[in-house]
């Protein structure tokens, strides 16, 4: 999907990446907005093709800024938030609160109060403590809430394998086998302030294989059937979470995101038919697959260290502060030379950051032309969990973020300044001690 212009430079959303680096500085996070819209639409199209009532809810933890919530709103889809901070960002963006779902395994009193006061559409209830706390908040606010009950489906899927019953020991959701999920439903059905819409399960992230989703879908229908028989409860919504994998390197072979959805729809439909259940709405919560492939991190090359017999270190002006995924998960990415992505490689190097840690590596074994200071590198597919997990480690400012669409660029998050870094600090008056 990466384009190259007449000068042979990498372009993003129709804009020369070198122009972006020059205009906004590096390290820089750039999103190709057209790619984001395209992915959202392809999710919607599958549901529409199968005449399946649905909601696509963007898992905003993948990348959450005012501009991003506005973009999501313009596509008419829902989003989910997992903290008061994401919620206030969505509010600030004018995101329609009825289309927001609120997740989390330890939502605070303040967060639940804000959610109820601002009219959040759905609260995904995770545990017994939350049922009580939410009840208290609803009493105080004289309000009601629509909820889904999150269950741990006993299925965990990681990258390309999946293990049934693997994740019973999860911190998220109500356990099925022990009867906790039944007990939770009973409590909620007995509470006039709570309207239970259905069930939620999320089995993991960066999943390549469809079997985990099929297993989870069947499990959810099984629970819905049991709840109908045992409690005369009609499940209107099955939310199967997110986790659709993307291609970071040539080794990754995920299905197209829409193919996962197709398999989920088919499984839910056939399981419901087999169980004599009406087909519920299907909700999905993709994060990575919506923003990951649309994001690029631009860096400028600085120093390098060459030692005979070892893979050279080439240092750039960012690192683990703007993308911790390689250091944290040993995640792999592809890096290209922005001014000539097609230039023949002449060496294999490690791209490292400027942070004071040996683990501050952005990419291993990158086949690139000989790199010299001042060149701009583009790291591809950085749009998910990059900026959103950024930190100020070593007191480095977080990068700026730019949205590009139809050949126009717009700054949507300012670069943090050195001044910003001390804006919350207070002096320590030792005479007072
Ligand atoms: N729904 C729920 C309930 C989730 O917990 C998550 C992700 C998603 C949806 C979205 O999953 P996605 O489509 O983005 O895979 N920091 C890690 C990923 C953590 C994912 C947490 N939950 C990373 O950088 O790989």
Boltz pocket constraint, residues with backbone or C-beta under 6 A from the ligand:
constraints:
  - pocket:
      binder: B
      contacts: [[A, 59], [A, 62], [A, 103], [A, 202], [A, 204], [A, 205], [A, 206], [A, 241], [A, 242], [A, 243], [A, 244], [A, 285], [A, 286], [A, 287], [A, 288], [A, 289], [A, 325], [A, 329], [A, 384], [A, 385]]
      max_distance: 6.0
